């Protein structure tokens, strides 16, 4: 069997694996550690070139206080919530319905429609920048949270449909047949038979979509501008002036912006892992 499990490897290989794992973990977390250190440094450390040394003074409370009380960061955080939550709800709702239709019913064009959902995932999103921006301008949705929500729902539904359709096809079909024999309407089968069984998949998909949308920077910059509608990922750049960048405040803002997805994952961790692994083992 390849690859050989670490537990069955030679003692020297296991020892090397155990020694290298912490090093790899530190290297992977190094950018985050650097941002955390930058967020507690004073501004003078950056002007003097003290990037990796010990902070000349601890300014963590000052930096985070300025981020929350002397900037538009609370407004940007609220914008992110108002953009991300409706997007997650809309994407998951559409994906559940389309996944049910494509996974349960057999009709002409089923695979073609499914392929159209999948094909959108292979289009590089950078080439859509100009037409999507022009479309939002023509529809009066440019620089609005509504326009960003609608775009994200349209763009994420393809991947979510793939995920949900494959999950529904793995469910025991005799349950649906038994409900039909009892005369249950199709919409009630979806709501009361299939949907409860999809809770692990819904939780996993909600975490993934939440992370994707909350961390999005590209479309936040392309489709919005200013604190009225920009999410927190784009709002962090507001700490940059024309001739000077407040890296300590940007670092503090980045840490604040990274906390909600991390919290979301830990709250939904059990359901997230169950949704990703369900059906992996017979």
C-alpha positions as CSV (number, residue, x, y, z in Angstrom):
1,X,0.0,0.0,0.0
2,X,1.3,3.4,-0.9
3,X,2.0,5.7,0.9
4,X,3.0,3.7,3.9
5,X,1.4,4.9,7.1
6,X,3.8,6.7,9.5
7,X,2.9,4.2,12.2
8,X,4.3,1.4,10.1
9,X,7.5,3.2,9.0
10,X,10.9,2.7,10.5
11,X,11.8,4.3,13.9
12,X,14.2,6.7,12.2
13,X,11.5,7.9,9.8
14,X,9.0,8.3,12.5
15,X,11.4,10.3,14.6
16,X,12.2,12.5,11.6
17,X,8.5,13.0,10.9
18,X,7.9,14.0,14.5
19,X,10.8,16.5,14.5
20,X,9.9,18.0,11.1
21,X,6.1,18.4,11.9
22,X,6.6,21.3,14.4
23,X,9.0,23.0,12.0
24,X,6.5,22.8,9.1
25,X,3.7,24.1,11.4
26,X,5.8,27.1,12.4
27,X,6.7,27.9,8.8
28,X,3.0,27.6,7.8
29,X,2.0,29.9,10.7
30,X,4.9,32.3,10.3
31,X,2.9,35.0,8.3
32,X,0.1,34.9,10.9
33,X,2.7,35.1,13.7
34,X,4.3,38.1,12.0
35,X,1.0,39.9,11.7
36,X,0.2,39.3,15.3
37,X,3.6,40.7,16.4
38,X,3.2,43.7,14.1
39,X,-0.2,44.4,15.6
40,X,1.3,45.1,19.1
41,X,4.2,47.2,17.9
42,X,4.4,51.0,17.9
43,X,4.5,53.0,14.7
44,X,8.1,54.0,15.4
45,X,9.3,50.4,15.0
46,X,8.4,50.4,11.3
47,X,10.0,53.7,10.6
48,X,13.3,52.5,12.3
49,X,13.2,49.1,10.5
50,X,12.5,47.0,13.6
51,X,10.4,44.5,11.7
52,X,11.3,41.2,13.4
53,X,12.9,42.4,16.6
54,X,11.3,42.7,20.0
55,X,8.8,45.6,20.2
56,X,10.3,48.7,21.7
57,X,7.0,49.1,23.6
58,X,3.8,47.2,23.9
59,X,1.1,49.1,22.0
60,X,-1.5,46.3,21.6
61,X,-4.3,48.0,23.5
62,X,-3.6,51.3,21.8
63,X,-3.5,49.8,18.3
64,X,-6.7,47.7,18.7
65,X,-8.4,50.6,20.4
66,X,-7.7,52.9,17.5
67,X,-8.9,50.2,15.1
68,X,-12.2,49.9,16.9
69,X,-12.9,53.5,18.1
70,X,-10.9,55.8,15.7
71,X,-11.6,54.2,12.4
72,X,-14.5,52.8,10.3
73,X,-13.6,49.2,11.2
74,X,-16.9,48.5,13.0
75,X,-18.8,49.7,9.9
76,X,-16.7,47.4,7.7
77,X,-17.3,44.5,10.0
78,X,-21.0,45.1,9.9
79,X,-20.9,45.3,6.1
80,X,-19.1,41.9,6.0
81,X,-21.8,40.4,8.2
82,X,-24.6,41.9,6.0
83,X,-22.8,40.6,2.9
84,X,-21.7,37.2,4.1
85,X,-24.8,36.0,6.0
86,X,-27.4,36.5,3.2
87,X,-24.9,35.0,0.7
88,X,-24.5,31.9,2.8
89,X,-28.3,31.5,3.3
90,X,-29.1,32.2,-0.4
91,X,-26.3,29.9,-1.7
92,X,-27.2,27.0,0.6
93,X,-30.9,27.3,-0.1
94,X,-30.4,27.3,-3.9
95,X,-27.9,24.5,-3.8
96,X,-30.2,22.3,-1.7
97,X,-33.0,22.7,-4.1
98,X,-31.0,22.3,-7.3
99,X,-29.1,19.4,-5.7
100,X,-32.3,17.7,-4.9
101,X,-33.7,18.2,-8.4
102,X,-30.5,17.0,-10.1
103,X,-29.9,14.2,-7.7
104,X,-33.4,12.7,-7.4
105,X,-35.2,13.3,-10.6
106,X,-34.2,11.7,-13.9
107,X,-35.1,13.8,-17.0
108,X,-33.6,14.8,-20.3
109,X,-30.9,17.3,-20.0
110,X,-30.1,16.4,-16.3
111,X,-26.4,15.9,-16.9
112,X,-26.3,18.9,-19.3
113,X,-27.7,21.2,-16.6
114,X,-25.4,19.7,-14.0
115,X,-22.5,20.3,-16.3
116,X,-23.5,24.0,-16.7
117,X,-23.3,24.4,-13.0
118,X,-19.9,22.7,-12.9
119,X,-18.5,24.6,-15.9
120,X,-18.8,27.9,-14.1
121,X,-16.2,26.8,-11.6
122,X,-13.6,26.4,-14.3
123,X,-13.9,30.0,-15.6
124,X,-11.1,32.2,-14.2
125,X,-12.8,34.8,-12.2
126,X,-10.3,37.5,-13.2
127,X,-11.6,37.6,-16.8
128,X,-15.1,38.3,-15.4
129,X,-14.0,41.5,-13.7
130,X,-14.9,44.0,-16.4
131,X,-18.2,42.5,-17.6
132,X,-19.4,41.9,-14.0
133,X,-18.5,45.5,-13.0
134,X,-20.2,46.9,-16.1
135,X,-23.3,44.7,-15.4
136,X,-23.6,46.0,-11.9
137,X,-23.2,49.6,-13.1
138,X,-26.0,49.1,-15.7
139,X,-28.3,47.5,-13.1
140,X,-27.6,50.2,-10.5
141,X,-26.0,47.7,-8.1
142,X,-22.5,49.0,-8.2
143,X,-21.1,50.0,-4.8
144,X,-24.0,48.3,-3.0
145,X,-24.1,45.4,-0.6
146,X,-27.0,43.9,-2.6
147,X,-25.0,43.7,-5.8
148,X,-22.1,42.0,-4.0
149,X,-24.5,39.5,-2.3
150,X,-26.2,38.7,-5.6
151,X,-22.9,38.2,-7.4
152,X,-21.5,35.9,-4.7
153,X,-24.7,33.8,-4.6
154,X,-24.5,33.4,-8.4
155,X,-20.8,32.6,-8.4
156,X,-20.9,30.1,-5.4
157,X,-24.0,28.2,-6.3
158,X,-22.2,26.1,-8.9
159,X,-19.7,24.6,-6.5
160,X,-22.4,24.3,-3.8
161,X,-24.7,22.4,-6.2
162,X,-22.0,19.9,-7.0
163,X,-21.4,19.3,-3.3
164,X,-25.1,19.0,-2.5
165,X,-26.1,16.9,-5.5
166,X,-23.4,14.3,-4.8
167,X,-24.4,14.2,-1.1
168,X,-28.1,13.7,-2.0
169,X,-27.3,10.9,-4.4
170,X,-25.5,9.0,-1.5
171,X,-28.6,9.1,0.6
172,X,-30.8,5.9,0.8
173,X,-33.3,6.3,-2.0
174,X,-35.8,3.8,-0.5
175,X,-36.7,6.5,2.0
176,X,-37.9,8.8,-0.8
177,X,-39.8,5.9,-2.5
178,X,-41.5,5.0,0.8
179,X,-42.7,8.6,1.2
180,X,-44.0,8.6,-2.4
181,X,-45.9,5.4,-1.7
182,X,-47.5,7.0,1.3
183,X,-48.7,9.9,-1.0
184,X,-46.4,12.6,0.4
185,X,-46.0,15.5,-1.9
186,X,-42.6,16.1,-3.5
187,X,-42.0,19.4,-1.7
188,X,-42.8,17.7,1.7
189,X,-40.4,14.9,0.8
190,X,-37.7,17.6,0.3
191,X,-38.5,19.4,3.5
192,X,-39.2,16.6,5.9
193,X,-37.3,13.6,4.5
194,X,-34.2,14.8,2.6
195,X,-33.4,18.1,4.2
196,X,-33.0,16.7,7.8
197,X,-30.6,14.2,6.4
198,X,-28.6,17.0,4.8
199,X,-27.7,18.8,8.0
200,X,-24.0,17.7,8.0
201,X,-23.6,18.7,4.4
202,X,-25.4,22.0,5.0
203,X,-23.1,22.8,8.0
204,X,-20.0,21.9,6.0
205,X,-21.1,24.0,3.0
206,X,-22.1,26.9,5.3
207,X,-18.6,27.0,6.8
208,X,-16.9,26.8,3.4
209,X,-19.1,29.6,1.9
210,X,-18.8,31.8,4.9
211,X,-15.0,31.5,4.8
212,X,-14.9,32.1,1.0
213,X,-17.1,35.2,1.1
214,X,-15.7,36.7,4.4
215,X,-12.1,36.5,3.1
216,X,-12.9,37.7,-0.4
217,X,-10.8,40.8,-1.4
218,X,-10.8,40.8,-5.1
219,X,-14.6,41.4,-5.7
220,X,-14.8,43.6,-2.7
221,X,-12.4,46.0,-4.4
222,X,-13.9,45.6,-7.9
223,X,-17.6,46.1,-7.0
224,X,-17.5,48.4,-4.0
225,X,-15.8,51.5,-2.7
226,X,-16.0,53.4,0.6
227,X,-17.2,52.4,4.0
228,X,-20.9,52.5,2.9
229,X,-20.6,49.1,1.3
230,X,-17.1,47.7,1.5
231,X,-16.5,44.6,3.6
232,X,-13.7,44.4,6.2
233,X,-11.1,42.8,3.8
234,X,-11.2,45.9,1.6
235,X,-11.7,48.3,4.5
236,X,-8.3,47.4,6.0
237,X,-6.6,49.3,3.2
238,X,-8.2,52.5,4.5
239,X,-5.3,52.6,7.0
240,X,-3.1,53.5,4.1
241,X,-2.5,57.2,3.4
242,X,-1.1,58.7,0.3
243,X,2.5,58.8,1.5
244,X,2.4,56.5,4.6
245,X,1.0,53.1,5.5
246,X,0.0,52.4,9.1
247,X,1.2,48.8,9.1
248,X,0.6,48.3,12.8
249,X,-3.1,49.3,12.4
250,X,-3.4,47.2,9.3
251,X,-2.0,44.2,11.2
252,X,-4.4,44.8,14.1
253,X,-7.3,45.1,11.7
254,X,-6.3,41.9,9.9
255,X,-6.3,39.9,13.2
256,X,-9.8,41.3,13.9
257,X,-11.0,40.4,10.5
258,X,-9.6,36.8,10.8
259,X,-11.4,36.0,14.0
260,X,-15.0,35.4,12.7
261,X,-14.1,32.6,10.2
262,X,-12.0,30.9,12.9
263,X,-14.8,31.2,15.4
264,X,-17.3,29.9,12.8
265,X,-15.1,26.9,12.1
266,X,-14.7,25.9,15.8
267,X,-18.4,26.3,16.5
268,X,-19.3,24.1,13.5
269,X,-16.3,21.8,13.7
270,X,-18.1,18.6,14.5
271,X,-20.8,19.1,11.8
272,X,-18.1,20.3,9.3
273,X,-16.0,17.2,9.6
274,X,-19.0,14.9,9.5
275,X,-20.3,16.6,6.4
276,X,-17.0,16.2,4.6
277,X,-16.4,12.6,5.6
278,X,-19.9,11.2,5.3
279,X,-19.9,8.5,2.7
280,X,-16.1,8.3,2.5
281,X,-16.2,4.9,4.2
282,X,-18.7,2.1,3.6
